[in-house]
Each structure stands twice: as C-alpha cells, then as structure tokens.
Amino acid sequence: MANNLYTKSNYPLIIYDINKSSLEKFTSLHSATISKKPIYYGISPADVAKRASVVITMLPSSPHVKDVYLGKDGLIEGLDEQNFFIDSSTIDQSVSKNVALQIINKGARQVDAPVSGGVVGAEAATLTFMVGASTEADFLRSKPYLEFMGKNIVRCGDLGTGQIAKICNNMLLAISMIGVSEAMNLGIKLGIDPQLLANILNTSSGRCWSSDTYNPCPGIMPNVPSSNDYEGGFGNTLIAKDMRLAVNAANEIQATIILGAVAQQIYNSLSKTPGYEKKDFSSIYKWLNERSGNKEN
C-alpha cells in the first residue's frame, strides 16, 4: 500500500513503524528515486501528525489503534484542524468510532477505511476500501488517496460502518477458505489431480476468491502464499482476531452465525498451533491435511 502511495502520488512520504526493518526494506526499494521524491522518517505518531496533512494508518488490533491515536506521543498530540486521518485497520466497530470521534472533537477529520483484497490486491493496487465517514465531504476527501491503493472505494455509511462491512467480508472469507481447503484435500485423497480439481472448481458453482485467486493448495497458483510455504500474506493470528470481532458483534445483537462461530474456533486453534502462528491463513489446508495423517501435500 505504501509502495503504491509513493509511486503513484505526487507527494513526499513520511513513514513510521516500530518495526525498523520494514522501514529499511521500503526505502531500499526506492533508493534510486528518493532524490527525486523524498521519503522521510517520523520519530513518533505525534511527529507524523505534525508533519503530514493526510495520515493513513494500518494496525493489527484495537489496542494498537487506541495507542497510536490516543496514547503517549500519539497522533492526537500532534494534530491540528488541517489533519485528515484514514484508518485502514480492521478493529472493533465501537473502538473505531470512539477513536474517530475523539480526533474529530479535537478539530481534525477522520474516516475508517478497512481493506479487502489480500497481498495480491495490495501489490496490484486493486484493493476494495470500505469507508465509514460522518459526511460525504470526508468520504470524497479520502477517495483520491485510496484510489492510489485500490480499485473499489465504497462509502458504507457513517463512522464505523466500514468496520461492519469488513468483519462480514472476513467472516465469509474464513468460511470459504476452510471450505476450499476441505474440498481440495478430499478430492486429492480420493485420487484426482489437484490442478484438474482446481480448474473444475473454478469453472463450476463452487468457485470463489479462495479457489480462483488465493488457492490454498501448494503448486496450484504462483505468487500466492500456498506456493511459498504459506509465508507472507494474511496471518492466522489476524484472521482469528477478525473472527473474534465477528462473533462478538453477533453475540451483542443476538445474530445467529453457525458457520462463523465454527470458523472462529478453527482459526483460533490454528493460530495457537506451533509453527502456524505467523503462517498465512490459507495454511488451514496444510493443517487439515496433517490432521488427516498426510504430510505430503
């Protein structure tokens, strides 16, 4: 996402992350062009807010968002009425809305804009952004920046509604990934060629994103985590977190989510299995395979 912001926009970039290796990796990718369009390092979230008019955040969970926005040296300490904040984290809707309102009460503006599309979509700038904005003007202000990184920019409603759309999407994603993994495992164990089975699924009624864009079976598709020992991508701890958000939200309003609740239990277990914590969520295929007593596929 940051790469597309840098290469497609006409703006200099100020970057900040507690993971210094990520910053070094990013600047090394652009070492040949930095002299033409500078990349600056922020020393804290507050420093970034003081130096950048538009700030985009992408953080793992609700506590991280609260700390970066409202904590010591947080964004709220460096803002003024010129600041515009776009939070692309996937977090609890109530936290997202509360943080945004505190920022707005300080005179700045903020929208929630979680994303869908995975690593492939992030690299290709084809992400879908689900935007919650208190005004149409805020949505329109966010759109040009989001279009540097995504293809589909949709206003879902007021603050927090982007988070609603995201947890619903990710609940379906988790369910479908488990379903595709079970189907591929079953077919392969029954004796069908994996590539042939994938091709049939992708031209039949079982087709979905987990089968035709992000297939979990190794060797079916290049440039996806399943063909790289499930490295990179969307980690199991993150999908487990998103599923907990969905289940908690469902419990609060007494909505029935049978498959969602089962998927939450499965990914919660997977995220705590040694060796799987940081693997991509498509590694559910490997996990199911191993539970069947076969470690070859």
Legacy VTK file of the C-alpha trace (Angstrom):
# vtk DataFile Version 3.0
C-alpha trace
ASCII
DATASET POLYDATA
POINTS 297 float
0.000 0.000 0.000
2.774 2.422 0.924
4.636 1.487 -2.242
1.637 2.404 -4.409
1.113 5.646 -2.492
4.705 6.598 -3.105
4.943 5.628 -6.764
1.523 6.864 -7.909
1.112 10.099 -5.981
2.980 13.369 -6.347
3.503 13.673 -2.607
6.589 13.046 -0.493
6.034 10.322 2.066
6.588 10.317 5.812
6.724 6.766 7.135
6.661 5.418 10.655
6.700 1.896 12.077
8.084 0.377 15.268
9.497 -2.374 13.027
12.621 -0.669 11.700
13.396 -3.477 9.252
10.126 -2.743 7.439
11.143 0.883 7.019
14.589 -0.083 5.772
13.111 -2.568 3.307
10.733 0.074 1.960
13.395 2.748 1.463
15.779 0.265 -0.143
13.140 -0.478 -2.777
13.105 3.186 -3.729
16.737 4.119 -3.227
17.090 5.128 -6.880
14.207 7.603 -6.780
14.456 9.075 -3.278
16.445 12.047 -4.552
13.540 12.963 -6.842
10.789 12.455 -4.246
11.959 12.271 -0.654
10.988 9.682 1.929
11.109 10.958 5.491
11.107 9.041 8.762
8.732 10.040 11.546
10.017 9.713 15.095
6.567 9.120 16.626
2.893 9.182 15.597
2.628 12.724 17.021
5.575 13.781 14.861
3.894 12.323 11.778
0.687 14.246 12.530
2.660 17.484 12.851
4.430 16.974 9.517
1.752 15.350 7.323
-1.655 16.752 6.433
-3.029 13.308 5.476
-2.172 10.321 7.677
-3.016 6.718 6.777
-2.726 4.026 9.426
-2.801 0.220 9.162
-2.549 -1.538 12.519
-3.201 -5.082 13.792
-5.826 -4.625 16.502
-7.954 -2.274 18.618
-5.330 -1.738 21.388
-2.754 -0.735 18.752
-5.142 1.774 17.198
-6.009 3.315 20.572
-2.326 3.590 21.471
-1.201 5.100 18.145
-4.069 7.590 18.008
-4.691 8.431 21.658
-1.661 7.233 23.640
1.552 8.977 24.675
3.106 10.668 21.626
0.009 9.584 19.720
-1.433 11.216 16.650
-3.876 13.232 18.733
-0.963 15.083 20.348
0.305 16.398 17.023
-2.843 17.195 15.109
-4.460 20.473 14.110
-7.562 21.337 12.095
-5.713 20.673 8.819
-5.156 16.963 9.550
-7.142 14.231 7.831
-6.817 10.658 9.135
-7.653 7.432 7.314
-7.526 4.283 9.444
-7.379 1.088 7.384
-7.107 -1.231 10.382
-9.703 -3.929 10.975
-10.854 -3.444 14.561
-13.895 -3.397 16.813
-16.523 -1.037 15.397
-17.112 0.732 18.722
-13.380 1.379 19.185
-13.064 2.679 15.631
-15.973 5.058 16.085
-14.818 6.237 19.525
-11.278 6.979 18.337
-12.560 8.862 15.289
-14.920 10.974 17.379
-12.114 11.944 19.749
-9.991 13.017 16.785
-12.896 14.964 15.281
-13.622 16.642 18.624
-10.029 17.932 18.561
-10.738 19.705 15.268
-9.337 17.250 12.703
-11.260 14.802 10.477
-11.153 11.003 10.260
-12.693 8.063 8.388
-12.424 4.308 8.859
-11.421 2.512 5.670
-10.582 -1.178 6.187
-9.494 -3.080 3.100
-10.037 -6.370 1.330
-8.025 -7.993 -1.437
-5.067 -9.553 0.323
-1.393 -9.210 -0.513
-2.112 -9.712 -4.212
-4.590 -6.843 -4.202
-2.277 -4.617 -2.183
0.584 -5.134 -4.628
-1.632 -4.615 -7.698
-3.495 -1.623 -6.189
-6.824 -3.419 -6.701
-7.950 -3.386 -3.065
-11.523 -2.687 -2.022
-11.827 0.041 0.617
-14.938 0.020 2.814
-15.269 3.565 4.121
-17.188 4.794 7.137
-17.429 8.587 7.109
-19.538 11.033 9.081
-20.010 13.243 6.000
-19.960 12.832 2.236
-17.254 15.507 2.142
-14.983 13.359 4.314
-15.538 10.378 2.020
-14.760 12.417 -1.078
-11.647 13.794 0.592
-10.396 10.284 1.298
-11.156 8.869 -2.134
-8.216 10.259 -4.184
-5.704 8.821 -1.687
-7.440 5.459 -1.515
-7.521 5.264 -5.305
-3.717 5.166 -5.320
-4.017 1.842 -3.491
-7.358 0.382 -4.504
-9.846 -0.185 -7.281
-13.164 -0.149 -5.439
-13.786 2.698 -2.983
-17.205 2.384 -1.343
-18.849 4.539 1.291
-20.688 2.187 3.652
-22.321 4.876 5.771
-21.444 6.725 8.968
-18.326 6.242 11.112
-17.745 2.579 11.927
-19.743 1.147 9.042
-16.575 0.336 7.135
-15.696 -1.979 10.012
-19.112 -3.651 9.796
-18.598 -4.429 6.109
-15.076 -5.695 6.763
-15.907 -8.146 9.540
-18.797 -9.542 7.474
-16.483 -9.957 4.485
-13.739 -11.611 6.527
-16.163 -13.970 8.221
-17.266 -15.164 4.774
-13.631 -15.321 3.652
-12.644 -17.528 6.602
-15.577 -19.861 5.972
-14.836 -20.128 2.244
-11.116 -20.745 2.803
-11.908 -23.640 5.116
-14.424 -24.973 2.590
-11.984 -24.808 -0.337
-9.256 -26.434 1.763
-11.553 -29.293 2.774
-12.724 -29.796 -0.815
-9.177 -29.819 -2.228
-7.994 -32.203 0.494
-10.915 -34.548 -0.102
-10.508 -34.630 -3.870
-6.767 -35.191 -3.734
-7.091 -38.022 -1.211
-9.737 -39.631 -3.405
-7.256 -39.609 -6.290
-7.991 -36.636 -8.562
-5.214 -34.412 -9.901
-5.005 -31.195 -7.813
-4.712 -28.830 -10.789
-7.584 -30.512 -12.588
-9.773 -30.294 -9.487
-8.933 -26.614 -9.050
-9.779 -25.924 -12.686
-13.138 -27.690 -12.313
-13.994 -25.816 -9.111
-13.137 -22.519 -10.781
-15.491 -23.148 -13.696
-18.272 -24.571 -11.532
-20.660 -23.440 -8.825
-18.082 -23.817 -6.038
-15.916 -21.043 -7.464
-14.902 -18.273 -5.037
-11.963 -15.963 -4.282
-10.335 -18.611 -2.096
-10.343 -21.033 -5.022
-9.624 -18.895 -8.079
-7.371 -16.146 -6.709
-5.803 -17.457 -3.496
-5.930 -21.228 -3.758
-4.623 -22.870 -0.557
-3.204 -25.986 -2.232
0.558 -25.704 -2.964
1.524 -25.577 -6.625
-1.890 -24.615 -7.977
-1.169 -20.908 -8.337
2.105 -18.944 -8.452
2.679 -15.831 -6.338
0.335 -16.822 -3.513
1.432 -17.884 -0.016
0.482 -21.557 -0.519
3.245 -21.804 -3.118
5.754 -20.194 -0.729
5.289 -22.435 2.325
2.475 -20.098 3.406
4.875 -17.256 4.157
3.664 -13.662 3.888
0.036 -12.849 3.289
-2.655 -12.584 5.966
-1.561 -14.297 9.163
-3.591 -16.808 11.142
-3.479 -14.637 14.256
-5.073 -11.795 12.285
-7.883 -13.856 10.763
-8.538 -15.340 14.209
-8.764 -11.799 15.589
-11.193 -10.767 12.847
-13.341 -13.815 13.510
-13.487 -12.922 17.204
-14.690 -9.451 16.191
-17.445 -11.011 14.082
-18.522 -13.438 16.795
-18.504 -10.726 19.470
-20.577 -8.434 17.258
-23.045 -11.239 16.546
-23.377 -12.029 20.242
-24.084 -8.384 21.055
-27.061 -8.253 18.698
-28.046 -11.944 19.073
-27.429 -12.757 15.404
-27.042 -16.442 14.539
-23.726 -17.266 12.816
-23.312 -21.039 12.945
-20.535 -21.417 10.367
-18.897 -18.184 11.502
-18.667 -19.482 15.060
-17.167 -22.783 13.871
-14.658 -20.947 11.657
-13.689 -18.781 14.623
-12.944 -21.869 16.710
-10.901 -23.445 13.918
-8.758 -20.370 13.274
-8.358 -19.712 16.969
-6.941 -23.225 17.312
-4.778 -22.848 14.205
-3.317 -19.539 15.408
-2.155 -21.267 18.604
-0.616 -24.278 16.850
3.217 -24.170 16.948
4.597 -23.262 13.546
1.311 -21.839 12.291
1.020 -18.604 14.264
2.536 -16.400 11.550
1.645 -18.513 8.541
-0.877 -17.235 6.011
-4.480 -18.151 6.759
-4.563 -20.413 3.682
-2.304 -22.764 5.681
-5.574 -24.187 7.007
-5.182 -26.541 4.019
-1.884 -27.895 5.370
-3.257 -28.088 8.908
-6.273 -30.123 7.796
-4.026 -32.326 5.692
-1.756 -33.059 8.631
-4.726 -33.864 10.848
-5.662 -36.495 8.266
-2.254 -38.078 8.721
-0.791 -36.986 5.384
2.092 -34.503 5.323
2.999 -34.784 1.639
0.555 -32.293 0.081
LINES 1 298
297 0 1 2 3 4 5 6 7 8 9 10 11 12 13 14 15 16 17 18 19 20 21 22 23 24 25 26 27 28 29 30 31 32 33 34 35 36 37 38 39 40 41 42 43 44 45 46 47 48 49 50 51 52 53 54 55 56 57 58 59 60 61 62 63 64 65 66 67 68 69 70 71 72 73 74 75 76 77 78 79 80 81 82 83 84 85 86 87 88 89 90 91 92 93 94 95 96 97 98 99 100 101 102 103 104 105 106 107 108 109 110 111 112 113 114 115 116 117 118 119 120 121 122 123 124 125 126 127 128 129 130 131 132 133 134 135 136 137 138 139 140 141 142 143 144 145 146 147 148 149 150 151 152 153 154 155 156 157 158 159 160 161 162 163 164 165 166 167 168 169 170 171 172 173 174 175 176 177 178 179 180 181 182 183 184 185 186 187 188 189 190 191 192 193 194 195 196 197 198 199 200 201 202 203 204 205 206 207 208 209 210 211 212 213 214 215 216 217 218 219 220 221 222 223 224 225 226 227 228 229 230 231 232 233 234 235 236 237 238 239 240 241 242 243 244 245 246 247 248 249 250 251 252 253 254 255 256 257 258 259 260 261 262 263 264 265 266 267 268 269 270 271 272 273 274 275 276 277 278 279 280 281 282 283 284 285 286 287 288 289 290 291 292 293 294 295 296
